[in-house]
Amino acid sequence: MGNKIPFFTIAAVAFLITGNLIGAGILGLPVNTGIDGMIPSLVAMVVFGGAMFFSAVVLGKEAIESREENFNFPSLYQKYTGNIGKWVAILANMLILYGLLTAYLTGGSTIVCKIFDISEGFAKLVLVAIFLLLSGLTLSGNRIIHRFNAILMILLWGSFAIIVFIGQRHVDPVRLTHAEWGFLPVAIPIIVTAFHFHNIIPNVCHSLDWNIKAVAKAMLIGMIIGFLMNAIWIQVGIGMLPLAGGETSIIHCYQNNIPANVPMAGIVNSNTFTLFSMLFALLAIATSFVANGIGLLGFNRDLLFNFLKVKSNWVVNCVTFLPPLVIALLYPDIFLKAINVVGGVGIVTLFGILPCIIAFMKTKRKAVKVTSIVLLILFSAVLLLQLGEDFGFIDIQPEQDEVYQNVMDSFQHKALPMRPEIPGLDCAQQ
């Protein structure tokens, strides 16, 4: 079981977990969750946050049993599900890491270009510049990140607090009453991504001396803090942004893969908000890119060195960074789409479905077996919905006119006070 772990150490690891949760995915949360509304999104966050905590504990127990710092998830799944599980895990991990790097590149370039009104002709140059910066930081290794991690986290959370404080002044409570449960599947993949920190579980277990109680406590605290930050950000974003009508609307941003802080900066129209909004976004993207880039470098090095017998760091670097760059250059507007695929396919498979299978196979406790079956069905439903949407079998794309009319009907039905008309603004933009 290990020695008793001081609470200060547990809290420090919990903040590390929160730092991994607050990645670039948070930039898209108000857009995807705004379509279905505040209340449905909070319900989904509670459900899937709990589900991701369950899978994290399952993987934590496995990591503690092995006590290996370089814990290998494909090998773990091979142990319980054979070669099929191993290769599913490998493909899912590749999808997660390559998908996230692509999302970070497209998201970063979109933010810079939109906020500084850079023309499309120079957008690819911005993307390449961001790529060179982020890949250079990643190749420098853990040294820079560990050396400046505390400063980066202070800047990240400090800028978050500032933009939330300023943004609250522009929140319209009426917008928080919108609820469209039929569009909840739009929000679930990015919510799953917002609770993903499972890659660092082996490090968490090692830092807490392989003590499962301390590990579970740190996970719970870190996820609760992450939940609160995500919930506050969603509340500000949904309260600030009109649902439909105009380039600052949630529907427009969803259809054009635009991070939430871009229209929020346009609505606030404050240099202070724009500065800290961009600082928060770029720090979230940079820290996430480096963390996942280091993970992908290690994954590809192991694959090339040990399986393909190609022992060249230059080849490893090219295989790691060139595919995301090429995809981002070909499809520069896939920020939200990439995160949805990562969450709805990669994360629910590798860190949702497979851990539930392990829990079902291993436990003798009836309550855990029932929970694992329920969550297995839940994660599988998300996977099927995302695959159905990706392959065109399911269409849950919201339309501006349809959503706007539903909102107007809802407001009238609830007899909620509407904001007074402002000359020169369409009522949907108010």
Buried (B, 14 or more C-beta within 10 A) or exposed (E): EBEEBEEEBBBEBBBBBBBBBBBBBBBBBBBBBBBBBBEBBBBBBEBBBBBBBBBBBBBBBBBBEBEEEEBBBBEBBBEBBEEEBBEBBBBBBBBBBBBBBBBBBBBBBBBBBBBEEBEEEEBBEBBBBBBEBBBEBBBEEEEBBEEEBEEBBEBBBEBBBBBBEBBEEBBBEBBBBBBBEEBBBBBBBBBBBBBBBBBBBBBBBBBBBBBBEBBBBBBBBBBBBBBEBBBBBBBBBBBBBBBBBBEBBBBBBBBBBBBBBBBBBBBBEBEEBBBBBBBBBBBBBBBBBBBBBBBBBBBBBBBBBEEEEBEEEEBBBEBBBEBBBEBBBEBBBBBBBBBBBBBBBBBBBBBBBBBBBBBBEBBEEEEBBEBBEEBBEBBBEBBBBBBBBBEEEBEBEBEBEEBBEBBBEBBEEEEEEEEEEEEEEBEBBB
